[in-house]
Amino acid sequence: MSLFSSARQSVAKQTRIATVIAAAVAVTTVLSGCSLLDGPKPEVKRQEQQVPEKEPQFYPGGSAAENEEYFIWIMQQFATSETPVAGQPLVDHLVAAGFNKADMTVSFDKTRINFEADSIFVAVRVGEECLLGQVAKADRTFVATRADALGAEKNICIIGETRPIDW
């Protein structure tokens, strides 16, 4: 056996050992990662949306604070209806209730990779404030609130790209 042949066998043996160790580390890492995912899941307790008992008054041209309860009422009416949870029906519902379509923004019905969105977000800008609503598609739960508009001009209610309201 030559010196080179012995060296080659030694390098090959070391390579096999390193490969086995690397595979063992990879399997251990993957399995430990799986066990982390199998642990207890936190229980999410959502506060139920407070809805006025009777239909509040709508104040055309009023502030967001003045129309917040009415907006919540209208969002609840949509969420409990049979109307499909999608951007256009939600915007149309708000328009029928008296809100101005030109002041609204709405999220897309589908993601960029064409999956159905889990929920639809809608906003009505009133001055430098926003009436914000979200309706979940799975169970039709909803939330609605009032918040300050964002941006240098205080005219942004939903961050990111929103669907054109062109109907």
C-alpha positions, 0 to 999 in steps of 0.5 A: 500500500502506498503512502498516497493510497493510505492518505486517500483512504484516511480522507475518505473515512474522515469525509464519511464521518463528517457527513454522518455527523452533519446528517445527525445534527440536521436530523436532531435540529429538525426533530427538536424544531418539530417538538417546539411546534407541538407544544401547547398553543396559547388560547386567544381570548378576543374581546367581543365587539361592543355593539349599540343595542339600538340603531344609532343616529348617522350624522352626515358630515359629522366627525368620526367620533360622532359616527363611530357607533353608527359605523359599528352598527352597520359593520355588525349588520353586514357581518350578520347578513348573508352577503358574501364577505368581500370588498365590493359588497362591504363597500356597497353596504357602507355606501347604502348606509350613508358613508361616502365611497370616495372616502373609503379604502378596502383590502383585496379579496385575494392575496398576491398569490391568488389565495382567498384573503382571511378577512376584509378590511375597510376604512372610511376617512373622516377628516384626520380620523378613520373608521376602521372595520374588519370582517373575518370570512371564516366565522363572520366575526367583526371588529370596528374602531376609530383611529387617527389617520396616518401619513404626513397629510393625515389621509391614510387609513389602511397601510399598504396597497389597497383595492381600487374602488372603481365600481 
